[in-house]
Amino acid sequence: MVSITHANVMDSPLKEPVCQKLSKWLNEASDERRKERITKAIQNLKCLDE
């Protein structure tokens, strides 16, 4: 998984595709630890605040 700093993505045009990709990964993840990390990334990027 690629590490992303939310400061680089937060106000960029990449935010929407990154959020979509994170959502896709969350749906495909089977490992609970991975799901937690993806959920945290989604929250940090405020993907759901749009």
Secondary structure, DSSP 8 states (H G I E B T S, - for coil): -----HHHHTTSTTHHHHHHHHHHHHHH---HHHHHHHHHHHHHHTGGG-
